[in-house]
Amino acid sequence: MKNIWRKTIALFAGVAFATTSMSYAADLTAGEKNDNVTNVVVRNRVEVLGADSIDSKIISQLASNVNVLDEKVIVGNDTVNIIIPERNFGRYDRGLFNYLFIPKGQWAFGIDVSYGDFNSEDIDVLSFVGDFDFGGSMFSIDPYISYFFAHNQSIGMRLGYSRNKADLGNLTIDIDDIDLSLKNIDYHTEEYSASVFYRHYIGLDRSRRWAVFNEVDLEFASGNGYFERPYNGVPRITETVTTEVRMNFSPGICFFVHDYVSFNLSFGVFGVHLKKWKQVTDHIEEGSRLSSGANFKFNLFNLRMGIAVHI
């Protein structure tokens, strides 16, 4: 009788142990069904964290078997897919994914800077152009703030200041019977602007370090220009006041150098504008004009580099 009871107790113990082991193994192999296994925790930026109670080797083995479409991350108190679902507008699915890059609810504070200069000493011109003395520079600075209303999508506001300057000391052109000489020409402009923009990021991989983006902004600008040149031996000055509305499309690339700091590089490729000029020469009003236009080209003078802090 004692042997029968011992065998019965051992049998029940074995069944209970096997059931517990199978349940635990099922939880592990379920991957994303168990939030402690393959989840990624987001604290402002994304940090990969494993559960303290599970060996890291087991986590890595299980994560490697999880389809990328099923991977999830924890953003605050929410669990979202690492792949942002987007509608395919083409006939063929090319298997390209938009990875989570910057989660919903973050703020970004940044500044973009652009600078360039030109000097006639740095280039060689044609033989019929002599005594070429020219120098120019351009500078712009644009602080901005943006809010991510959705994953990888933000809206924001930007303020801007730009300054352009060109000085022609001397230019002589001698072609057969044509003899042209220009000197002492000074031109510079200043502009202040404010804009609202929308930016859409496309994450390139799981590391959440690299992304490309496209930005559309509606900009309002006001500025003034100063143009001085000699006329019959007497300096002549023309002052210009401009008012402009622009819509710009600027692609770029973003890279996180730190969990909270990103570096951005963008350039203008397309834009439309409506601009009004009002000119005054030697303190006598001469007139005004209104113009509009569009361009589609890579603009080296609209190349901007910047840095942003994310919180």
Buried (B, 14 or more C-beta within 10 A) or exposed (E): EEEEEEEEEEEEEEEEEEEEEEEEEEBBEEBBEBEEBBBBEBEEBBEBEBBEEBEEEEBEEBBEEBEEEEBBBBBEEEEBBBBBEEEEEEEEEEEEBBBBBBBBBBBBBBBBEBEEEEEBEEEEEEEEBEBBBBBBBBBBBBBBBBEBEEBBBBEBBBEBBBBBBBBBBBBBBBEEEEEEEBEEBBBBBBBEBEBBBBBBBBBBEBEBBBBBBBBBBEBEBBBBBBBBBEEEEEEEBBBBBBBBBBBBBBBBBBEBEEBBBBBBBBBBBBBBBEBBBBBBBEEEEEEEEEEEEEEEEEBEEBBBBBBBEBE
